[in-house]
Amino acid sequence: MEQKKPISFGFRGTMLIIYQFIAYITFQVFTQYPLNILADMYGGAQTVSKLYSICAIVGILIQLALVGTVSKMKNVKAFGSILGAITLVLAFMVMTLPPGTGWMVCYAMINVFAVLYATFSLGILVGQWFPTRKGTVMGIATLAFPIANGLLGPFASAVFAKGFPDVKGAFLPFFILSIVGWIIGIIFIKDYPEQVGAYRDNDKNMTPEVAKAIMLEEMENKKSSVWTYLHTFSNKEFWFGTITVAMLLGCSIGVMSQSNAIINAYAEELAFVGGYTGVMAMIMIFGCIGSFVLGLIDTRIGTRKAMIISACIMIIAGLLGLTQSAKGLLVAMIFVALFMGAASNFGVSFAAQYWRREDYSRIFTLSSPIGSAISSAAPMVVASLLFGPTGYKGHAGVFTAVLIAGIVSLVCMILVNPKHIKAQDDKYREAAGKPLDDALIGRK
């Protein structure tokens, strides 16, 4: 019987999780809050959502342009630190500038740099530190998303409590937290755990000398990964996994980007749970549960099964949202919360689960921007489904889209075959003159 690994990440590993957690908070707060409850200050939901989607696509193009460089980069940590510093400067501008052209420019830029910082560069580090425990690690780190969304209610109250928008005061605690997270990353984190005397997956069953030798071998093999652009793009599992991650992310980001409008349409009927603030608190609680539990399922049972479960949850959320009732909407939002946090787990987890550690950065740096390209359109799509020339149209169209995305995701993950990845890996390694082994056998 396989021995279960205790939930222990070591001091440095814990610092990486905190670093990733806070980076997600930074990304969520400074890109999503202006898209949701503050949208009317900056031209309306449709205007801001279009800007968000356009800039997200720009960020994605930059990621794709950097794939060859980043996948072979010796110091991803330094790259991430620079991106973090730029993100913090832009966050300060978003927080302090009044509505206008200057604010729009800074908001556009932070949508580019924040995703490069929080989801791209740090995602590579997590996969390199926790290649087999990434599900549990990301399940904890992505608690940031439901927690940030749960704070939307108090945030809105703080902004409008005095009759005028105190945007700076409401953003300030998150800005300070973002600085703290960035400093933690600079002080405690390196590209590989072996570089700071720690162990991958916090597995201390090998000597430091052996761990370092493995690290050096992998760093060298990383330069000659057999998973080239052509090999990666011709692999059907790559596309099935990438599309599913995009669907999960897109639906959660899209729905939550307009949670204020969706929930407040039933303000009176949902007063029994505290209205918007109460519903967002429930979303925070169930989002944390979903993120952590699905992360554990990912680690213990397998990434594919965890993603299948998430797709089923998405289908249920879509069906419940079609009931056109306040209680149906409430339960639908809870189901959205369940897969919301986990959605961000799988981008890292899928690449790390089914490919070698030396190939992980190549697969992730291709999958992440492509998945983001699909999901980045979600806020704009949701806004167009919610609002028409005469105003709010209702949420039926949004949850129809969630239902369809759930079905597509379920079919994609059913078709994923880890053995096919192993067979192609063997073929490419043999052609490159590399030894064959059983490293990819038994990946669930």
LUMKOL-371966 format. One line per 5 residues: number of its first residue (from 1); their letters; for each residue z, x, y of C-alpha. Coordinates in Angstrom, 2 decimals, padded with zeros to 5 digits. Layout:
// residues N
NUM) A) Z,X,Y; ... .
END
This chain:
// residues 444
1) MEQKK) 000.00,000.00,000.00; -000.92,001.26,003.46; 002.14,002.17,005.47; 002.37,000.34,008.77; 002.55,002.55,011.82 .
6) PISFG) 005.55,002.02,014.07; 004.87,000.95,017.64; 005.57,004.35,019.16; 003.19,006.14,021.50; 005.15,009.20,022.60 .
11) FRGTM) 006.07,009.94,026.22; 002.61,011.10,027.31; 000.90,008.28,025.43; 003.19,005.77,027.11; 002.29,007.27,030.48 .
16) LIIYQ) -001.40,006.77,029.65; -000.77,003.12,028.81; 001.07,002.64,032.12; -001.75,004.45,033.94; -004.36,002.15,032.35 .
21) FIAYI) -002.20,-000.95,032.95; -001.81,-000.23,036.67; -005.49,000.66,037.05; -006.34,-002.77,035.64; -003.93,-004.33,038.15 .
26) TFQVF) -005.74,-002.46,040.94; -009.12,-003.66,039.72; -007.96,-007.25,039.29; -006.12,-007.60,042.58; -008.61,-006.02,044.94 .
31) TQYPL) -011.78,-007.47,043.42; -010.68,-010.86,042.08; -008.19,-012.17,044.64; -010.74,-012.15,047.49; -013.12,-013.92,045.10 .
36) NILAD) -010.64,-016.71,044.37; -008.03,-017.99,046.80; -009.24,-015.97,049.81; -012.94,-016.75,049.40; -013.03,-019.28,052.26 .
41) MYGGA) -011.97,-016.54,054.69; -015.06,-014.51,053.83; -017.86,-017.08,053.71; -017.00,-019.22,050.69; -016.90,-018.85,046.91 .
46) QTVSK) -020.67,-018.74,046.42; -021.17,-016.06,049.08; -018.39,-013.80,047.80; -019.36,-014.32,044.15; -022.95,-013.25,044.89 .
51) LYSIC) -021.68,-010.12,046.62; -019.37,-009.43,043.66; -022.18,-009.80,041.12; -024.69,-007.70,043.08; -022.21,-004.86,043.58 .
56) AIVGI) -021.07,-005.02,039.98; -024.68,-004.50,038.92; -024.93,-001.49,041.27; -021.82,-000.06,039.61; -023.39,-000.65,036.21 .
61) LIQLA) -026.58,001.19,037.18; -024.43,004.11,038.31; -022.61,004.06,034.96; -025.89,004.13,033.07; -027.09,007.02,035.22 .
66) LVGTV) -023.89,008.92,034.40; -023.93,008.28,030.64; -025.47,011.62,029.67; -023.13,013.54,031.96; -019.89,011.67,031.25 .
71) SKMKN) -020.35,011.55,027.47; -020.39,015.38,027.48; -018.00,015.90,030.39; -015.18,018.38,029.74; -012.80,016.86,032.31 .
76) VKAFG) -013.06,013.07,032.32; -009.50,012.91,033.65; -010.50,014.70,036.90; -013.53,012.42,037.22; -011.25,009.38,036.88 .
81) SILGA) -008.75,010.78,039.39; -011.47,011.17,042.02; -012.69,007.62,041.37; -009.09,006.43,041.66; -008.64,008.12,045.03 .
86) ITLVL) -011.81,006.49,046.38; -010.68,003.11,045.01; -007.30,003.44,046.77; -008.95,004.21,050.11; -011.21,001.17,049.74 .
91) AFMVM) -008.26,-000.99,048.64; -006.46,-000.06,051.85; -009.51,-001.13,053.86; -009.86,-004.42,051.98; -006.18,-005.07,052.64 .
96) TLPPG) -006.22,-004.26,056.37; -009.66,-005.05,057.78; -010.26,-008.51,059.30; -013.10,-010.70,058.00; -016.47,-009.35,059.08 .
101) TGWMV) -019.18,-006.86,058.22; -016.75,-003.95,057.79; -014.65,-005.90,055.31; -017.76,-006.99,053.38; -018.94,-003.38,053.06 .
106) CYAMI) -015.55,-002.19,051.78; -015.27,-005.10,049.36; -018.76,-004.35,048.08; -017.88,-000.70,047.54; -014.58,-001.37,045.78 .
111) NVFAV) -016.40,-003.58,043.29; -018.46,-000.52,042.40; -015.73,002.13,042.30; -012.88,000.07,040.84; -014.83,-000.72,037.68 .
116) LYATF) -015.85,002.94,037.32; -012.19,003.91,037.67; -010.31,001.30,035.67; -012.65,000.31,032.88; -015.10,003.21,032.55 .
121) SLGIL) -013.33,006.56,032.97; -009.88,005.48,031.74; -011.42,003.63,028.81; -012.83,006.95,027.58; -009.38,008.55,027.77 .
126) VGQWF) -007.71,005.76,025.80; -010.28,006.10,023.01; -009.74,009.86,022.87; -005.95,009.57,022.76; -005.68,006.61,020.39 .
131) PTRKG) -008.79,006.47,018.16; -007.17,004.33,015.44; -004.45,002.57,017.45; -006.59,001.57,020.41; -006.20,-002.15,019.60 .
136) TVMGI) -002.43,-002.10,020.04; -002.64,000.22,023.04; -005.25,-001.89,024.82; -003.36,-005.04,023.85; -000.46,-003.73,025.92 .
141) ATLAF) -002.53,-002.29,028.78; -004.55,-005.46,029.23; -001.40,-007.50,029.76; -002.25,-006.53,033.33; -004.91,-009.24,033.54 .
146) PIANG) -002.79,-012.30,032.71; 000.13,-010.88,034.71; -002.09,-010.37,037.76; -003.55,-013.84,037.39; -000.07,-015.30,037.00 .
151) LLGPF) 000.85,-013.86,040.38; -001.97,-015.72,042.12; 000.30,-018.65,042.96; 003.02,-016.60,044.66; 000.29,-014.51,046.28 .
156) ASAVF) -001.26,-017.65,047.80; 002.15,-018.81,049.02; 002.80,-015.44,050.66; -000.59,-015.44,052.36; -000.34,-018.90,053.87 .
161) AKGFP) 003.43,-019.45,054.13; 003.61,-018.88,057.89; 000.51,-020.86,058.78; -001.73,-017.82,059.15; -003.18,-015.46,056.54 .
166) DVKGA) -000.81,-012.53,056.00; -003.29,-010.74,053.74; -001.88,-007.26,054.35; 001.67,-008.31,053.47; 000.59,-010.03,050.28 .
171) FLPFF) -001.54,-007.08,049.11; 000.99,-004.38,050.01; 003.17,-004.44,046.84; 000.07,-004.12,044.67; -001.29,-001.29,046.80 .
176) ILSIV) 001.96,000.67,046.44; 001.92,000.06,042.68; -001.69,001.29,042.55; -000.71,004.55,044.22; 002.15,005.03,041.74 .
181) GWIIG) -000.21,004.52,038.78; -002.74,007.01,040.15; 000.00,009.65,040.61; 001.21,009.08,037.03; -002.31,009.78,035.78 .
186) IIFIK) -002.63,012.99,037.79; 000.72,014.38,036.64; 000.95,013.40,032.98; -002.55,012.85,031.54; -005.26,015.19,030.26 .
191) DYPEQ) -008.51,014.46,028.46; -006.96,014.98,025.03; -003.32,014.67,023.91; -003.48,018.10,022.29; -003.94,019.64,025.74 .
196) VGAYR) -000.38,018.63,026.68; 001.32,019.22,023.33; 001.00,015.58,022.23; -000.81,014.10,019.22; -003.67,011.65,018.80 .
201) DNDKN) -002.28,008.24,017.88; 001.12,009.96,018.28; 000.69,011.04,014.66; 002.93,014.07,014.16; 001.98,014.63,010.52 .
206) MTPEV) -000.02,017.74,011.47; 000.97,020.98,013.10; 000.05,021.59,016.77; -002.29,024.36,015.62; -004.22,022.03,013.29 .
211) AKAIM) -004.34,019.30,015.95; -005.74,021.74,018.52; -008.33,023.06,016.06; -009.54,019.51,015.37; -009.71,018.82,019.10 .
216) LEEME) -011.82,021.93,019.76; -014.14,021.06,016.89; -014.61,017.53,018.22; -015.22,018.77,021.76; -017.98,021.00,020.41 .
221) NKKSS) -019.45,018.23,018.22; -019.40,015.89,021.21; -022.11,018.04,022.81; -024.49,017.36,019.92; -023.70,013.75,019.02 .
226) VWTYL) -026.31,012.31,016.64; -025.98,008.96,018.40; -028.71,009.47,020.97; -029.92,006.72,023.30; -032.63,005.72,020.83 .
231) HTFSN) -030.30,005.72,017.82; -027.66,003.71,019.67; -030.05,001.13,021.11; -031.72,000.63,017.71; -028.39,-000.20,016.05 .
236) KEFWF) -027.90,-003.97,015.75; -024.09,-003.69,015.52; -024.04,-001.98,018.90; -025.78,-004.99,020.44; -023.74,-007.61,018.58 .
241) GTITV) -020.48,-006.00,019.68; -021.64,-005.40,023.25; -022.86,-008.99,023.67; -019.60,-010.41,022.29; -017.47,-008.27,024.61 .
246) AMLLG) -019.67,-009.38,027.53; -019.30,-013.05,026.60; -015.51,-012.80,026.31; -015.19,-010.88,029.57; -017.69,-013.03,031.42 .
251) CSIGV) -016.03,-016.32,030.48; -012.53,-015.13,031.33; -013.56,-013.47,034.61; -015.79,-016.38,035.59; -013.23,-019.11,034.93 .
256) MSQSN) -010.35,-017.20,036.51; -012.44,-016.31,039.57; -012.49,-020.02,040.42; -009.13,-021.05,038.94; -007.95,-022.24,042.34 .
261) AIINA) -010.79,-024.76,042.68; -010.73,-025.82,039.00; -006.98,-026.43,038.78; -006.49,-027.94,042.24; -009.10,-030.59,041.47 .
266) YAEEL) -006.32,-032.09,039.30; -003.44,-031.18,041.60; -001.70,-034.57,041.39; -002.09,-034.99,037.63; -000.80,-031.44,037.03 .
271) AFVGG) 002.20,-031.78,039.31; 004.40,-032.25,036.22; 003.89,-028.55,035.36; 004.16,-027.33,038.95; 000.54,-027.67,040.02 .
276) YTGVM) -001.53,-024.54,040.56; 001.44,-022.16,040.56; 002.83,-023.67,037.37; -000.50,-023.56,035.54; -001.06,-019.94,036.57 .
281) AMIMI) 002.43,-019.07,035.28; 001.50,-020.63,031.93; -001.76,-018.68,031.94; 000.23,-015.49,032.50; 002.57,-016.21,029.58 .
286) FGCIG) -000.13,-017.21,027.09; -002.41,-014.45,028.32; 000.26,-011.86,027.53; 000.80,-013.39,024.10; -002.94,-013.42,023.35 .
291) SFVLG) -003.52,-009.89,024.56; -000.68,-008.37,022.54; -001.16,-010.41,019.34; -004.93,-009.92,019.22; -004.35,-006.23,019.90 .
296) LIDTR) -002.05,-006.04,016.87; -004.58,-007.94,014.75; -007.22,-005.46,015.91; -005.12,-002.48,014.76; -003.69,-003.98,011.55 .
301) IGTRK) -006.54,-006.15,010.23; -009.66,-004.90,011.99; -011.58,-005.14,015.26; -014.31,-007.38,013.84; -011.81,-010.00,012.63 .
306) AMIIS) -009.93,-009.89,015.92; -013.18,-010.50,017.80; -014.11,-013.38,015.46; -010.73,-015.00,016.15; -011.29,-014.54,019.89 .
311) ACIMI) -014.71,-016.19,019.65; -013.14,-019.16,017.86; -010.51,-019.44,020.61; -013.32,-019.43,023.18; -015.09,-022.27,021.34 .
316) IAGLL) -011.88,-024.33,021.33; -011.40,-023.69,025.05; -014.94,-024.91,025.72; -014.44,-028.11,023.69; -011.11,-028.89,025.37 .
321) GLTQS) -012.60,-028.32,028.82; -015.23,-030.97,028.15; -012.60,-033.72,027.84; -012.63,-034.15,031.65; -008.90,-034.86,031.75 .
326) AKGLL) -006.01,-033.05,033.40; -004.18,-032.44,030.11; -007.38,-031.35,028.39; -008.05,-028.91,031.24; -004.48,-027.57,031.04 .
331) VAMIF) -004.78,-026.79,027.32; -008.30,-025.40,027.84; -006.96,-022.98,030.46; -004.23,-021.89,028.02; -006.90,-021.09,025.43 .
336) VALFM) -008.89,-019.18,028.07; -005.70,-017.20,028.73; -005.35,-016.37,025.03; -008.67,-014.52,024.90; -008.64,-013.34,028.53 .
341) GAASN) -006.48,-010.24,028.09; -007.91,-009.41,024.69; -011.45,-009.52,026.11; -010.85,-006.20,027.82; -009.36,-004.70,024.64 .
346) FGVSF) -012.56,-004.87,022.70; -014.85,-002.74,024.86; -012.77,000.32,023.99; -011.76,-000.87,020.55; -015.18,-001.71,019.13 .
351) AAQYW) -016.68,001.68,020.00; -013.64,003.59,018.71; -013.35,001.53,015.53; -016.84,001.93,014.12; -017.97,005.33,015.42 .
356) RREDY) -016.52,008.83,015.15; -014.22,010.22,017.81; -016.91,012.77,018.73; -019.43,009.93,019.21; -017.05,007.49,020.88 .
361) SRIFT) -017.68,008.49,024.50; -021.47,008.19,024.04; -021.20,004.71,022.51; -018.61,003.50,025.02; -020.43,004.81,028.07 .
366) LSSPI) -023.53,002.89,026.97; -021.79,-000.27,025.80; -019.46,-000.62,028.80; -022.10,-000.84,031.56; -024.42,-003.06,029.51 .
371) GSAIS) -021.57,-005.45,028.72; -020.50,-005.39,032.35; -024.07,-006.13,033.45; -023.96,-009.37,031.50; -020.40,-010.37,032.43 .
376) SAAPM) -020.75,-009.47,036.13; -023.01,-012.46,036.69; -020.26,-014.83,035.48; -018.50,-015.46,038.84; -021.82,-016.31,040.47 .
381) VVASL) -022.82,-018.58,037.56; -019.44,-020.34,037.54; -019.55,-020.87,041.31; -023.03,-022.39,041.04; -021.87,-024.68,038.21 .
386) LFGPT) -018.81,-025.79,040.19; -020.27,-026.29,043.65; -023.40,-028.06,044.83; -024.82,-029.18,048.18; -022.24,-031.97,048.32 .
391) GYKGH) -019.29,-029.83,047.25; -017.25,-029.66,044.02; -019.17,-030.98,040.99; -016.43,-030.77,038.34; -015.74,-028.26,035.59 .
396) AGVFT) -017.80,-029.74,032.71; -020.69,-027.35,033.29; -018.36,-024.35,033.29; -016.77,-025.22,029.95; -020.15,-026.07,028.43 .
401) AVLIA) -021.10,-022.47,029.24; -017.83,-021.25,027.67; -018.58,-023.24,024.50; -022.11,-021.82,024.20; -020.84,-018.28,024.82 .
406) GIVSL) -018.20,-018.76,022.11; -020.79,-019.87,019.56; -023.08,-016.93,020.41; -020.14,-014.52,020.08; -019.06,-015.95,016.73 .
411) VCMIL) -022.55,-015.60,015.28; -022.87,-012.04,016.59; -019.59,-010.90,015.03; -020.33,-012.57,011.69; -023.52,-010.49,011.60 .
416) VNPKH) -021.72,-007.18,012.28; -021.76,-004.91,009.20; -019.70,-001.67,009.51; -021.40,-000.33,006.37; -024.72,-000.38,008.20 .
421) IKAQD) -023.26,001.87,010.93; -022.03,004.26,008.24; -025.47,004.32,006.57; -027.23,005.10,009.85; -024.62,007.74,010.73 .
426) DKYRE) -025.28,009.45,007.38; -029.02,009.34,007.99; -028.77,010.86,011.47; -026.25,013.53,010.44; -028.35,014.58,007.47 .
431) AAGKP) -031.43,014.88,009.69; -029.41,017.00,012.16; -028.10,019.27,009.42; -024.50,018.07,009.80; -022.23,017.57,006.76 .
436) LDDAL) -021.69,014.08,005.36; -018.15,012.82,004.82; -016.12,009.65,004.40; -014.89,009.43,008.03; -016.45,005.99,008.56 .
441) IGRK) -015.63,004.52,005.16; -013.22,001.59,005.20; -013.60,000.79,008.92; -012.65,-002.90,009.05 .
END
